[in-house]
Amino acid sequence: MVFYRGEISAFVSKVVGKDVPGLKHAILFFLISYPLALFFNIFFTRKFSFDYTIERWGTQLEKLFWRSVSEVQEEDKMLMLTTKSNKIYIGIVNKISQPIGEPYISIMPSFSGYRNKETLRLELTTRYTDIRKAYILKDRVNELDEKLGIILPISEILIVSRFDNEIFGWFNDNPAREAGRPLSIRGRISQAFSALFR
């Protein structure tokens, strides 16, 4: 390339009609940019790009969602989301919106419920784990997102936290199980998770 520098310079000047400083470099970079992009995409995967971008410029909420999506074990992906209407979803984030447009997340719920207005205690009303297990056993996992997936605008989410069944149980323990009464929230969640993750 260095040997032909004079000929390339003369050819570009002849085509343009005059000598334009920097034009040769601009054309060179234009011609090599696409092959270079293809080459670098081999080494820097999409996941690497997202990891870097979110860690560098993402909000704490985006970082929490991305870490949840990136986890390997399903139990580690669980988040508890509280909306502005006091609705609670415990589930797995399976999609984060692109940065352009209204930000949203899509979750696959395991449980849903609400916070009691007076006591702010969590009341679980719907258990999705049995449905999820049935779809998994029937090898219809692809349909789960379409049938059960919930899309939440980020602007409607009030609180997000990681959900760990064991830690959650410490805060919501109830001696009702030992007394033979109906299971507490902890007991119901423990049963559902042990059935789902077997």
Sine and cosine of phi, psi and omega as CSV:
sin_phi,cos_phi,sin_psi,cos_psi,sin_omega,cos_omega
0.00,0.00,-0.63,0.78,0.00,-1.00
-0.91,0.42,-0.58,0.81,-0.03,-1.00
-0.91,0.42,-0.50,0.87,-0.05,-1.00
-0.99,-0.14,0.21,0.98,-0.07,-1.00
-0.85,0.53,-0.69,0.72,0.00,-1.00
-0.91,0.41,-0.66,0.75,0.01,-1.00
-0.92,0.38,-0.64,0.77,0.02,-1.00
-0.90,0.43,-0.69,0.72,0.00,-1.00
-0.88,0.48,-0.69,0.73,0.02,-1.00
-0.91,0.41,-0.64,0.76,-0.02,-1.00
-0.91,0.42,-0.71,0.71,-0.01,-1.00
-0.90,0.43,-0.68,0.73,0.02,-1.00
-0.89,0.46,-0.62,0.79,0.00,-1.00
-0.92,0.38,-0.67,0.74,-0.01,-1.00
-0.92,0.38,-0.70,0.72,-0.04,-1.00
-0.97,0.25,-0.50,0.87,0.00,-1.00
0.99,-0.17,-0.18,0.98,0.07,-1.00
-0.37,-0.93,0.23,-0.97,-0.02,-1.00
-0.99,0.10,0.90,-0.43,0.00,-1.00
-0.94,-0.34,0.90,-0.43,-0.02,-1.00
-0.89,0.46,0.75,-0.66,0.06,-1.00
1.00,0.04,-0.19,0.98,-0.04,-1.00
-0.91,0.41,-0.63,0.78,0.00,-1.00
-0.88,0.47,-0.67,0.75,0.00,-1.00
-0.92,0.39,-0.64,0.77,0.01,-1.00
-0.89,0.46,-0.68,0.73,0.02,-1.00
-0.91,0.41,-0.67,0.75,0.02,-1.00
-0.87,0.50,-0.75,0.66,0.00,-1.00
-0.91,0.42,-0.57,0.82,0.06,-1.00
-0.88,0.47,-0.68,0.73,-0.05,-1.00
-0.95,0.32,-0.54,0.84,-0.04,-1.00
-1.00,-0.08,-0.14,0.99,-0.09,-1.00
-0.91,0.42,-0.70,0.71,-0.03,-1.00
-0.91,0.41,-0.76,0.65,0.06,-1.00
-0.87,0.49,-0.59,0.81,0.05,-1.00
-0.91,0.41,-0.64,0.76,0.02,-1.00
-0.89,0.47,-0.69,0.72,0.04,-1.00
-0.88,0.48,-0.68,0.73,0.00,-1.00
-0.89,0.46,-0.74,0.68,-0.03,-1.00
-0.94,0.35,-0.49,0.87,0.04,-1.00
-0.91,0.40,-0.35,0.94,0.07,-1.00
-0.92,0.38,-0.63,0.77,-0.07,-1.00
-1.00,-0.02,-0.56,0.83,-0.03,-1.00
-0.95,-0.30,0.99,-0.15,-0.06,-1.00
-0.96,0.29,0.16,-0.99,0.03,-1.00
-0.89,0.46,-0.65,0.76,0.01,-1.00
-0.88,0.48,-0.66,0.75,0.05,-1.00
-0.87,0.50,-0.69,0.73,-0.01,-1.00
-0.88,0.47,-0.71,0.71,0.02,-1.00
-0.91,0.41,-0.70,0.71,0.03,-1.00
-0.82,0.57,-0.77,0.64,-0.04,-1.00
-0.90,0.44,-0.73,0.68,-0.05,-1.00
-0.89,0.46,-0.73,0.68,-0.05,-1.00
-0.94,0.34,-0.66,0.75,0.03,-1.00
-0.90,0.43,-0.55,0.83,-0.06,-1.00
-0.99,0.14,-0.73,0.69,-0.15,-0.99
-0.86,-0.52,-0.04,1.00,-0.07,-1.00
-0.98,0.22,0.40,-0.92,0.10,-0.99
-0.98,0.21,0.19,-0.98,0.02,-1.00
-0.88,0.48,-0.59,0.81,0.03,-1.00
-0.91,0.42,-0.71,0.70,0.04,-1.00
-0.89,0.46,-0.63,0.77,0.03,-1.00
-0.90,0.45,-0.68,0.73,0.01,-1.00
-0.90,0.44,-0.70,0.71,0.03,-1.00
-0.89,0.46,-0.70,0.72,-0.04,-1.00
-0.91,0.41,-0.66,0.75,0.03,-1.00
-0.90,0.44,-0.62,0.78,0.03,-1.00
-0.90,0.44,-0.70,0.71,0.02,-1.00
-0.91,0.42,-0.56,0.83,-0.09,-1.00
-0.99,0.16,-0.24,0.97,-0.02,-1.00
-0.88,0.47,0.46,-0.89,-0.02,-1.00
-1.00,0.02,-0.76,0.65,-0.03,-1.00
-0.98,0.20,0.69,-0.73,-0.03,-1.00
-0.89,0.46,-0.59,0.81,0.01,-1.00
-0.89,0.47,-0.53,0.85,-0.03,-1.00
-0.98,0.19,-0.23,0.97,-0.02,-1.00
-1.00,0.07,-0.20,0.98,-0.13,-0.99
-0.91,0.40,0.72,-0.69,0.09,-1.00
-0.78,-0.62,0.46,-0.89,0.13,-0.99
-0.92,-0.39,0.85,-0.52,-0.04,-1.00
-0.91,-0.41,0.73,-0.68,0.09,-1.00
-0.92,-0.39,0.80,-0.60,0.00,-1.00
-1.00,-0.03,0.14,-0.99,0.00,-1.00
-0.90,0.44,-0.39,0.92,0.01,-1.00
-1.00,0.00,0.23,0.97,-0.02,-1.00
0.93,0.36,0.24,0.97,0.10,-0.99
-0.98,0.22,0.66,-0.75,-0.02,-1.00
-0.91,-0.42,0.70,-0.71,0.15,-0.99
-0.82,-0.58,0.76,-0.65,0.13,-0.99
-0.91,-0.42,0.89,-0.46,-0.06,-1.00
-0.11,-0.99,-0.28,-0.96,-0.09,-1.00
-0.92,-0.39,0.79,-0.62,0.10,-0.99
-0.96,0.27,0.84,-0.54,0.00,-1.00
-0.91,-0.42,-0.07,1.00,0.07,-1.00
-0.38,-0.92,0.67,-0.74,0.09,-1.00
-0.89,-0.46,0.69,-0.72,-0.05,-1.00
-0.92,0.39,0.35,-0.94,0.11,-0.99
-0.93,0.37,0.39,-0.92,-0.05,-1.00
-0.91,0.42,-0.31,0.95,-0.02,-1.00
-1.00,-0.04,0.70,-0.71,0.00,-1.00
0.99,-0.11,-0.18,-0.98,-0.01,-1.00
-0.96,0.27,0.82,-0.57,-0.03,-1.00
-0.96,0.30,0.68,-0.74,0.02,-1.00
-0.51,-0.86,0.21,-0.98,0.15,-0.99
-0.76,-0.65,0.41,-0.91,0.11,-0.99
-0.90,-0.43,0.77,-0.64,0.00,-1.00
-0.85,-0.53,0.46,-0.89,0.14,-0.99
-0.96,-0.27,0.97,-0.23,-0.11,-0.99
-0.96,0.28,0.54,-0.84,0.19,-0.98
-0.97,-0.23,-0.59,0.81,0.04,-1.00
-0.59,-0.81,0.41,-0.91,0.18,-0.98
-0.60,-0.80,0.36,-0.93,-0.02,-1.00
-0.06,-1.00,-0.49,-0.87,-0.02,-1.00
-0.47,-0.88,0.23,-0.97,0.11,-0.99
-0.99,-0.15,0.76,-0.64,0.04,-1.00
-0.88,0.48,0.74,-0.68,-0.09,-1.00
-0.90,0.43,-0.58,0.82,-0.02,-1.00
-0.99,0.13,-0.75,0.67,-0.12,-0.99
-0.99,-0.12,-0.28,0.96,-0.07,-1.00
0.88,0.48,0.28,0.96,0.08,-1.00
-0.97,0.25,0.52,-0.85,0.00,-1.00
-0.97,0.23,0.80,-0.60,0.07,-1.00
-0.89,-0.46,0.93,-0.36,0.02,-1.00
-1.00,0.09,0.76,-0.65,-0.03,-1.00
-0.91,-0.42,-0.46,0.89,-0.08,-1.00
-0.75,-0.66,0.73,-0.68,0.03,-1.00
-0.90,-0.44,0.89,-0.45,-0.04,-1.00
-0.99,-0.11,-0.10,0.99,-0.13,-0.99
-0.90,0.44,-0.59,0.81,0.01,-1.00
-0.91,0.41,-0.65,0.76,0.02,-1.00
-0.91,0.42,-0.70,0.72,0.01,-1.00
-0.87,0.49,-0.69,0.72,-0.01,-1.00
-0.89,0.45,-0.66,0.75,0.01,-1.00
-0.88,0.47,-0.68,0.73,0.02,-1.00
-0.92,0.40,-0.60,0.80,0.02,-1.00
-0.92,0.40,-0.69,0.72,0.00,-1.00
-0.91,0.41,-0.52,0.85,0.03,-1.00
-1.00,0.07,0.08,1.00,-0.01,-1.00
0.85,0.53,0.69,0.72,0.01,-1.00
-0.86,-0.51,0.60,0.80,-0.05,-1.00
-0.86,0.51,-0.56,0.83,-0.03,-1.00
-0.87,0.50,-0.49,0.87,-0.06,-1.00
-0.99,0.12,-0.26,0.97,-0.08,-1.00
-0.85,0.52,-0.72,0.69,-0.04,-1.00
-0.88,0.47,-0.65,0.76,-0.01,-1.00
-0.93,0.37,-0.61,0.79,-0.09,-1.00
-1.00,0.03,-0.56,0.83,-0.07,-1.00
-0.91,-0.42,-0.28,0.96,-0.08,-1.00
-0.86,0.52,0.65,-0.76,0.01,-1.00
-0.87,-0.49,0.77,-0.64,0.02,-1.00
-0.98,-0.21,0.82,-0.58,0.00,-1.00
-0.86,-0.52,0.82,-0.58,0.14,-0.99
-0.91,0.41,0.65,-0.76,-0.01,-1.00
-0.85,0.52,-0.55,0.84,-0.03,-1.00
-0.91,0.41,-0.33,0.94,0.00,-1.00
-1.00,-0.04,-0.12,0.99,-0.03,-1.00
-1.00,0.01,0.80,-0.60,-0.04,-1.00
-0.99,-0.10,-0.74,0.67,-0.05,-1.00
-0.69,-0.73,0.65,-0.76,0.10,-0.99
-0.74,-0.68,0.70,-0.71,0.09,-1.00
-0.55,-0.84,0.40,-0.92,0.11,-0.99
-0.92,0.40,0.52,-0.86,0.01,-1.00
-0.89,-0.45,0.87,-0.49,0.08,-1.00
-0.84,-0.54,0.86,-0.51,-0.09,-1.00
-0.85,0.53,-0.67,0.75,-0.02,-1.00
-0.90,0.43,-0.74,0.67,0.01,-1.00
-0.92,0.39,-0.66,0.76,0.03,-1.00
-0.84,0.54,-0.63,0.78,0.00,-1.00
-0.89,0.45,-0.54,0.84,0.03,-1.00
-0.88,0.48,-0.58,0.81,-0.04,-1.00
-1.00,0.05,-0.34,0.94,-0.07,-1.00
-0.84,-0.55,0.52,0.86,-0.02,-1.00
-0.95,0.31,0.57,-0.82,-0.04,-1.00
-0.62,-0.79,0.80,-0.60,-0.01,-1.00
-0.96,0.27,0.16,0.99,-0.05,-1.00
-0.88,0.47,-0.56,0.83,-0.04,-1.00
-0.89,0.46,-0.69,0.72,0.00,-1.00
-0.92,0.40,-0.50,0.87,-0.03,-1.00
-1.00,0.09,-0.01,1.00,0.03,-1.00
1.00,0.10,0.11,0.99,0.03,-1.00
-0.99,0.10,0.11,-0.99,0.02,-1.00
-0.83,0.55,0.49,-0.87,-0.06,-1.00
-0.90,0.43,0.55,-0.83,0.08,-1.00
-0.96,0.29,0.06,-1.00,0.07,-1.00
-0.84,0.54,-0.67,0.74,0.01,-1.00
-0.86,0.51,-0.72,0.70,-0.01,-1.00
-0.89,0.45,-0.68,0.73,0.00,-1.00
-0.91,0.42,-0.67,0.75,0.00,-1.00
-0.93,0.38,-0.67,0.74,0.02,-1.00
-0.86,0.50,-0.70,0.71,0.04,-1.00
-0.88,0.48,-0.72,0.69,-0.04,-1.00
-0.90,0.43,-0.68,0.73,-0.01,-1.00
-0.93,0.37,-0.62,0.79,0.01,-1.00
-0.92,0.40,-0.55,0.83,0.04,-1.00
-0.95,0.31,-0.63,0.78,-0.07,-1.00
-0.96,0.29,-0.62,0.79,-0.12,-0.99
-0.99,-0.13,0.23,0.97,0.07,-1.00
-0.96,0.28,0.00,0.00,0.00,0.00
